[in-house]
Amino acid sequence: MKPTVALAAMLALGTFVLAGANAAEPRPKDFQRVVDAAYAKYKGLQEGKNADYIPILTRTPSELFGVVIATRDGKIYSAGDVDYKFSIQSVSKPFTAALVMTQQGPKVLDEKIGVEPTGLPFNSRLALEIYKDKRSVNPLVNAGAIAAVSLVQATSEQDRWNKILQNISDFAGSPVPLTVLEDVYESEYSTAFGNRAIANLLYNYERLYSDPEEAMRVYTRQCSIGVSAKDLAIMGATLANLGVNPLTKKRVMNANDVPELLAIMATAGFYDESGEWMYTAGLPAKTGVGGGIVAVVPGRFAIAAFSPRLNEAGNSVRSLNAIRDIAGELGVGVFGPNPN
């Protein structure tokens, strides 16, 4: 593991070297109070707009907004539109990376994809030419996520998809597999010219590990899975609980692999705003253009939010503000309390 990733991994494990291992756990009324306050503060925020490069995402009602905290023992504190199903999009990426780690160990991500942030937009083709040693750079940008899908060990395209869907459903604690929003899939797949170029370039550079169009289909279906803010919170709480789902008690990934995954989320989970996010919120997180964000307080709980209005980097404006406020109010940044 590289030194910078090793440091982030140590912090992400929940040792709280800088924050203090004896930090007081917020009380249930504190959780509900900060969720309610963040929801009330930002529900009227009008900044940003829905993603439009996937045409159907413009149809998601822009005023939807939900905020959730899920603890490692499965308790839920929520406000707003927390049951509305939206497409998971890039929030799916760390969880498929987790599946690859579970199947093959964490080294495979570094060796066959990479773990460095790009400093470029999540859908950049230029990054493949700049970072010639890795090409795909990390599993939380589109190139690395498509490569991660191709790395999932499977006997066929259907088997690859079944394993990815079941894995994400297991993280969410869903009693039955989550459902693909087929209209989102059709809209996204029919306009995925940039991602298709990325897949073909990766294949040309021998950094894709299945047929490129198969990887594209499965990756696009993965991004089209319907989730709610509650689902995302439980997915994050599973990581906070070192890979054990707090609702089902099923071990979804190896505890020893969680620090590496959270390290990548800390350095690349907010696209090219990841440095700003860690500077102001201090939590490993993953965002998606569907409007969802999940942030993890290692060893303790997760904070998730959903609202479709995005900033220029592709991050939900209401969601990022709500989660950052909650992290600051509770003083739970992995580097120490970071009040707003």
C-alpha positions as CSV (number, residue, x, y, z in Angstrom):
1,M,0.0,0.0,0.0
2,K,1.3,3.5,-0.9
3,P,2.2,5.7,2.1
4,T,-0.5,8.3,1.5
5,V,-3.2,5.5,1.2
6,A,-1.7,3.8,4.3
7,L,-2.2,6.9,6.3
8,A,-5.8,7.4,5.1
9,A,-6.5,3.7,5.8
10,M,-5.2,4.0,9.3
11,L,-7.5,6.9,10.0
12,A,-10.4,5.3,8.1
13,L,-10.2,2.1,10.3
14,G,-11.8,4.1,13.1
15,T,-8.7,4.3,15.3
16,F,-9.4,8.1,15.6
17,V,-5.7,8.8,16.3
18,L,-6.3,12.5,15.8
19,A,-9.9,12.7,16.9
20,G,-9.5,10.7,20.1
21,A,-10.8,7.2,20.6
22,N,-12.9,8.2,23.6
23,A,-15.0,10.8,21.7
24,A,-18.5,10.8,23.2
25,E,-21.1,9.0,21.0
26,P,-24.0,11.3,20.1
27,R,-27.3,10.4,21.8
28,P,-30.4,9.4,19.8
29,K,-32.0,12.8,20.3
30,D,-28.8,14.4,19.0
31,F,-29.0,12.4,15.8
32,Q,-32.6,13.3,15.1
33,R,-31.9,17.0,16.1
34,V,-29.1,17.4,13.6
35,V,-30.9,15.6,10.8
36,D,-34.0,17.8,11.3
37,A,-31.9,20.9,11.5
38,A,-30.0,20.1,8.3
39,Y,-33.2,19.3,6.4
40,A,-34.9,22.5,7.5
41,K,-31.9,24.6,6.7
42,Y,-31.4,23.4,3.1
43,K,-34.7,22.2,1.9
44,G,-35.3,25.6,0.3
45,L,-31.9,25.9,-1.3
46,Q,-32.2,26.5,-5.0
47,E,-28.6,26.3,-6.2
48,G,-27.6,23.8,-8.8
49,K,-29.6,21.8,-11.4
50,N,-30.4,18.2,-12.3
51,A,-27.9,16.3,-14.4
52,D,-28.9,16.6,-18.0
53,Y,-26.2,14.5,-19.8
54,I,-28.4,11.5,-19.0
55,P,-31.7,12.9,-20.4
56,I,-34.0,11.1,-18.0
57,L,-32.4,12.6,-14.9
58,T,-33.9,15.9,-15.8
59,R,-37.3,14.4,-15.0
60,T,-36.5,13.8,-11.3
61,P,-38.5,16.4,-9.3
62,S,-35.9,18.9,-8.3
63,E,-37.4,19.7,-4.9
64,L,-37.0,16.2,-3.5
65,F,-34.7,16.1,-0.5
66,G,-34.0,13.6,2.3
67,V,-31.4,13.2,5.0
68,V,-30.6,10.0,7.0
69,I,-28.3,8.8,9.7
70,A,-27.9,5.0,10.1
71,T,-25.9,3.7,13.1
72,R,-23.8,0.6,13.1
73,D,-26.5,-1.1,15.2
74,G,-29.2,-0.4,12.6
75,K,-31.0,2.6,14.1
76,I,-32.4,5.1,11.6
77,Y,-32.9,8.9,12.0
78,S,-34.4,10.6,9.0
79,A,-36.2,13.7,7.6
80,G,-37.7,14.4,4.2
81,D,-38.0,12.2,1.1
82,V,-35.9,9.3,2.4
83,D,-37.9,6.5,0.7
84,Y,-38.0,7.9,-2.8
85,K,-36.2,5.6,-5.3
86,F,-33.6,7.3,-7.5
87,S,-30.7,5.9,-9.6
88,I,-27.7,5.1,-7.5
89,Q,-25.2,6.2,-10.3
90,S,-21.6,6.6,-9.0
91,V,-22.5,5.8,-5.4
92,S,-22.4,2.2,-6.6
93,K,-18.7,2.4,-7.4
94,P,-17.1,1.7,-4.0
95,F,-19.4,-1.2,-3.4
96,T,-18.4,-3.0,-6.6
97,A,-14.8,-2.2,-5.7
98,A,-15.6,-3.9,-2.4
99,L,-16.8,-7.0,-4.3
100,V,-13.6,-7.1,-6.3
101,M,-11.6,-6.8,-3.1
102,T,-13.6,-9.6,-1.5
103,Q,-13.1,-11.9,-4.5
104,Q,-9.4,-11.2,-5.1
105,G,-8.0,-9.1,-2.3
106,P,-7.3,-5.4,-2.0
107,K,-4.0,-5.4,-4.0
108,V,-5.8,-6.1,-7.2
109,L,-7.3,-2.6,-7.2
110,D,-3.9,-1.0,-7.0
111,E,-2.3,-3.3,-9.5
112,K,-5.1,-3.5,-12.2
113,I,-6.9,-0.2,-11.7
114,G,-5.1,2.3,-9.4
115,V,-5.9,4.2,-6.3
116,E,-4.8,7.8,-6.9
117,P,-7.2,10.7,-7.4
118,T,-7.2,12.2,-10.9
119,G,-7.9,15.9,-10.1
120,L,-10.1,15.8,-13.2
121,P,-13.8,15.3,-13.9
122,F,-15.2,11.9,-13.1
123,N,-15.9,11.1,-16.8
124,S,-12.5,12.4,-18.1
125,R,-11.0,10.7,-21.2
126,L,-7.9,12.8,-20.9
127,A,-7.0,11.1,-17.6
128,L,-6.4,7.9,-19.5
129,E,-3.7,9.6,-21.5
130,I,-2.1,11.6,-18.6
131,Y,-1.8,8.6,-16.3
132,K,-0.3,6.2,-18.7
133,D,1.0,3.8,-16.0
134,K,-2.5,3.0,-14.7
135,R,-4.9,4.5,-17.3
136,S,-8.0,3.8,-15.2
137,V,-6.5,5.7,-12.2
138,N,-9.0,4.7,-9.4
139,P,-12.3,2.7,-9.1
140,L,-14.4,5.8,-8.2
141,V,-14.1,7.5,-11.6
142,N,-15.8,6.2,-14.6
143,A,-12.8,4.5,-16.2
144,G,-11.8,2.7,-13.0
145,A,-15.4,1.8,-12.2
146,I,-15.9,0.2,-15.7
147,A,-12.6,-1.6,-15.1
148,A,-13.8,-2.8,-11.7
149,V,-16.9,-4.3,-13.3
150,S,-14.7,-6.1,-15.8
151,L,-12.7,-7.5,-12.9
152,V,-15.6,-9.1,-11.1
153,Q,-15.0,-12.9,-11.3
154,A,-17.9,-14.4,-13.3
155,T,-18.7,-17.1,-15.8
156,S,-20.9,-15.0,-18.0
157,E,-22.3,-11.5,-18.4
158,Q,-25.5,-12.5,-16.6
159,D,-23.4,-14.0,-13.7
160,R,-21.3,-10.9,-13.5
161,W,-24.5,-8.8,-13.3
162,N,-26.1,-11.1,-10.7
163,K,-23.1,-10.9,-8.4
164,I,-22.9,-7.1,-8.6
165,L,-26.7,-6.7,-8.0
166,Q,-26.7,-9.1,-5.1
167,N,-23.6,-7.5,-3.5
168,I,-25.2,-4.0,-3.6
169,S,-28.5,-5.4,-2.3
170,D,-26.6,-7.1,0.5
171,F,-24.9,-3.8,1.5
172,A,-28.4,-2.2,1.5
173,G,-29.8,-5.0,3.6
174,S,-32.6,-5.5,1.1
175,P,-34.5,-8.8,1.6
176,V,-34.8,-9.2,-2.1
177,P,-32.5,-7.8,-4.8
178,L,-32.8,-4.2,-5.6
179,T,-34.5,-3.2,-8.8
180,V,-33.0,-1.6,-11.9
181,L,-34.8,1.6,-13.1
182,E,-35.2,0.4,-16.7
183,D,-36.0,3.8,-18.1
184,V,-32.9,5.2,-16.6
185,Y,-30.8,2.3,-18.0
186,E,-32.2,2.8,-21.5
187,S,-31.6,6.6,-21.4
188,E,-28.1,6.2,-20.0
189,Y,-27.0,3.3,-22.2
190,S,-28.3,4.9,-25.4
191,T,-26.3,8.1,-24.8
192,A,-23.2,6.6,-23.2
193,F,-20.8,7.6,-26.0
194,G,-18.1,8.9,-23.6
195,N,-18.2,5.9,-21.4
196,R,-18.1,3.6,-24.5
197,A,-15.0,5.5,-25.6
198,I,-13.4,5.0,-22.2
199,A,-14.2,1.2,-22.3
200,N,-12.7,0.8,-25.7
201,L,-9.6,2.8,-24.8
202,L,-9.1,0.7,-21.7
203,Y,-9.4,-2.5,-23.7
204,N,-6.9,-1.2,-26.2
205,Y,-4.4,-0.5,-23.4
206,E,-5.1,-3.9,-21.9
207,R,-6.6,-2.3,-18.7
208,L,-10.0,-3.8,-19.2
209,Y,-10.6,-7.4,-18.3
210,S,-13.7,-8.4,-20.2
211,D,-15.4,-7.6,-23.5
212,P,-15.8,-3.8,-23.5
213,E,-19.4,-3.8,-24.5
214,E,-20.3,-6.4,-21.8
215,A,-18.5,-4.2,-19.2
216,M,-20.5,-1.2,-20.5
217,R,-23.8,-2.9,-20.3
218,V,-23.2,-4.2,-16.8
219,Y,-21.7,-0.9,-15.6
220,T,-24.7,1.0,-16.9
221,R,-27.2,-1.4,-15.2
222,Q,-25.2,-1.0,-12.0
223,C,-25.6,2.8,-12.2
224,S,-29.3,2.4,-12.9
225,I,-30.2,0.5,-9.7
226,G,-32.9,2.2,-7.7
227,V,-32.1,3.1,-4.1
228,S,-33.4,5.4,-1.5
229,A,-31.6,7.7,0.9
230,K,-32.3,5.1,3.6
231,D,-30.7,2.4,1.5
232,L,-27.6,4.5,1.0
233,A,-27.4,5.1,4.8
234,I,-27.5,1.4,5.5
235,M,-24.8,0.8,2.9
236,G,-22.6,3.3,4.6
237,A,-23.4,1.9,8.0
238,T,-22.3,-1.5,6.8
239,L,-18.9,0.0,6.1
240,A,-19.0,1.8,9.5
241,N,-19.6,-1.6,11.0
242,L,-16.5,-3.1,9.3
243,G,-18.4,-4.9,6.6
244,V,-21.3,-6.4,8.6
245,N,-24.8,-5.2,7.6
246,P,-26.4,-3.7,10.7
247,L,-29.9,-5.0,9.7
248,T,-29.2,-8.5,8.4
249,K,-26.0,-9.1,10.3
250,K,-24.5,-10.6,7.2
251,R,-20.8,-10.0,6.5
252,V,-20.7,-8.4,3.2
253,M,-16.9,-7.7,2.9
254,N,-13.8,-8.5,4.9
255,A,-13.2,-6.2,7.9
256,N,-9.5,-6.0,7.0
257,D,-10.4,-4.5,3.5
258,V,-12.6,-1.7,4.8
259,P,-9.8,0.7,5.6
260,E,-8.5,0.6,2.1
261,L,-11.9,1.2,0.6
262,L,-12.6,4.1,2.9
263,A,-9.2,5.5,2.0
264,I,-10.1,5.6,-1.7
265,M,-13.5,7.2,-0.8
266,A,-11.6,9.8,1.2
267,T,-9.3,10.7,-1.6
268,A,-11.5,10.3,-4.7
269,G,-15.2,10.0,-3.6
270,F,-16.2,13.6,-4.3
271,Y,-14.7,13.6,-7.8
272,D,-12.5,16.7,-8.3
273,E,-13.9,18.3,-5.2
274,S,-12.5,15.5,-2.9
275,G,-9.9,17.7,-1.3
276,E,-12.4,20.5,-0.6
277,W,-14.7,17.9,0.9
278,M,-12.2,16.4,3.2
279,Y,-11.0,19.8,4.2
280,T,-14.5,20.9,5.2
281,A,-16.3,17.7,6.2
282,G,-13.5,15.2,7.0
283,L,-15.4,12.1,6.1
284,P,-14.8,9.4,3.5
285,A,-17.8,9.7,1.1
286,K,-19.2,8.8,-2.3
287,T,-21.4,11.0,-4.4
288,G,-23.4,10.4,-7.6
289,V,-25.1,12.4,-10.3
290,G,-28.5,10.9,-9.3
291,G,-28.3,13.2,-6.3
292,G,-27.3,10.7,-3.6
293,I,-24.3,11.0,-1.3
294,V,-23.2,8.7,1.5
295,A,-20.5,9.5,4.1
296,V,-19.0,7.1,6.6
297,V,-18.0,7.8,10.2
298,P,-15.7,4.8,10.6
299,G,-16.7,2.5,13.4
300,R,-19.8,4.5,14.3
301,F,-22.4,5.5,11.7
302,A,-23.2,6.8,8.2
303,I,-24.9,9.9,6.9
304,A,-26.7,9.9,3.6
305,A,-28.7,12.4,1.7
306,F,-30.5,12.8,-1.6
307,S,-31.5,15.8,-3.7
308,P,-31.1,16.0,-7.5
309,R,-29.8,19.6,-7.8
310,L,-26.1,19.3,-8.6
311,N,-23.2,21.7,-8.7
312,E,-20.7,21.9,-11.6
313,A,-18.6,19.0,-10.2
314,G,-21.7,16.7,-10.2
315,N,-22.3,16.8,-6.5
316,S,-25.7,17.3,-4.9
317,V,-25.8,20.8,-3.4
318,R,-28.4,20.2,-0.7
319,S,-26.9,16.8,0.2
320,L,-23.3,17.9,0.6
321,N,-24.3,20.9,2.7
322,A,-26.5,18.8,4.9
323,I,-23.9,16.1,5.5
324,R,-21.2,18.7,6.1
325,D,-23.3,20.5,8.7
326,I,-24.1,17.3,10.5
327,A,-20.5,16.2,10.5
328,G,-19.4,19.6,11.9
329,E,-22.2,19.7,14.5
330,L,-21.4,16.3,15.8
331,G,-17.6,16.8,15.5
332,V,-17.0,13.4,13.8
333,G,-14.4,14.2,11.1
334,V,-11.8,11.4,11.0
335,F,-9.0,14.0,11.4
336,G,-10.7,15.6,14.4
337,P,-13.6,17.9,15.1
338,N,-14.2,20.2,12.2
339,P,-16.9,22.7,13.2
340,N,-18.5,24.8,10.5
